[in-house]
Amino acid sequence: MATIDIADGGMRVRFSAWERLAVWRDEVVVPPAAIKAVELVEEPLRRTRGGRAGMLISGVLKVGYWGLGTGMRQLVSARRGVPGLRIEIDRGAAGLPFDEVLVSAPNAADLVGVLV
């Protein structure tokens, strides 16, 4: 499962070894100036949309990039039964190829308060 670290108002998501195969990176760092919105999501598996490049176990797990063909790209690491964070980012300010990060975290409710 991906882990989230918060420092200086920004966010770092580190991916497990097997998740790296689906997201093509070890970690993603979102600077505080690039965070546009943060939302607690009780069922992150339901918040993905569009085409995908990554791993899907229907109803259980989604890891990779979603939103292909929609104009809104999402970096996703979501699991059933684990709440998550949806972080909307300014793609240009972050220098990243996606608009949202949707990641499950057992302590998501605590992290929302820190990032807002």
C-alpha positions in Angstrom: 0.0 0.0 0.0 1.2 3.5 -0.8 2.2 5.7 2.2 1.7 9.4 2.5 4.0 11.8 4.2 3.2 15.5 4.9 5.9 18.0 5.3 5.9 21.8 5.0 2.3 21.7 3.7 3.2 19.5 0.8 2.7 15.8 0.2 4.8 12.9 -0.7 3.3 9.6 -1.8 5.6 6.6 -1.8 4.6 3.5 -3.6 5.3 -0.1 -2.7 7.5 -2.2 -4.9 4.6 -3.9 -6.8 2.7 -0.6 -7.1 5.7 1.0 -8.8 5.1 -1.4 -11.8 1.7 0.2 -12.3 2.5 3.8 -11.7 6.0 3.8 -13.3 7.6 5.8 -10.4 8.8 5.3 -6.8 7.1 8.4 -5.4 5.3 11.6 -6.3 5.9 14.9 -4.5 3.3 17.6 -4.6 4.5 21.0 -3.4 2.1 23.0 -1.2 1.7 25.7 -3.9 0.3 23.1 -6.3 -2.4 21.7 -4.0 -5.7 23.2 -5.1 -8.2 21.1 -3.1 -8.2 18.2 -0.7 -11.1 15.9 0.0 -11.7 12.9 2.2 -13.2 10.1 0.1 -14.8 7.2 1.9 -14.9 4.9 -1.1 -12.0 5.9 -3.4 -12.6 3.0 -5.8 -15.8 4.7 -7.0 -14.1 8.0 -7.8 -12.0 6.9 -10.8 -13.3 7.6 -14.3 -12.3 7.1 -17.9 -9.7 4.8 -19.4 -6.8 3.4 -17.5 -3.2 2.3 -17.6 -2.5 0.2 -14.6 -3.8 -2.6 -12.5 -7.5 -3.3 -11.7 -8.9 -6.0 -9.6 -12.6 -5.3 -9.9 -14.1 -4.0 -6.7 -10.9 -4.6 -4.7 -8.0 -2.6 -6.0 -7.0 0.1 -8.6 -3.4 1.2 -9.1 -2.2 3.3 -12.0 -3.4 6.2 -14.2 -7.1 6.8 -14.8 -9.0 9.4 -16.8 -7.4 8.6 -20.2 -9.6 10.2 -22.8 -11.4 12.5 -20.3 -9.0 15.4 -20.1 -8.6 14.8 -16.3 -5.8 12.5 -15.4 -5.7 10.7 -12.1 -2.9 9.0 -10.3 -4.6 6.2 -8.3 -3.7 3.8 -5.5 -7.0 2.8 -4.0 -8.3 -0.2 -2.1 -11.7 -1.5 -1.0 -12.5 -0.7 2.6 -9.8 1.9 3.1 -10.8 5.6 3.0 -8.7 7.9 0.8 -7.7 11.4 -0.1 -8.4 13.1 -3.4 -5.9 15.9 -3.9 -6.6 18.2 -6.9 -3.4 19.7 -8.1 -2.2 22.4 -10.4 -0.5 20.3 -13.0 1.7 23.2 -14.2 2.8 24.3 -10.8 3.6 20.7 -9.7 5.3 19.7 -13.0 3.4 16.5 -13.0 1.5 14.7 -15.8 -1.8 14.4 -13.9 -4.5 16.6 -12.3 -5.5 14.5 -9.3 -4.0 12.1 -6.8 -6.4 9.6 -5.4 -4.8 7.4 -2.7 -6.1 5.2 0.0 -4.8 5.7 3.5 -6.1 4.3 6.8 -5.4 7.7 8.5 -7.0 9.8 5.6 -9.3 11.7 8.0 -6.3 12.9 10.0 -4.3 13.9 6.8 -7.1 16.0 5.4 -6.8 18.4 8.4 -3.1 18.7 7.9 -3.2 19.4 4.1 -6.1 22.0 4.2 
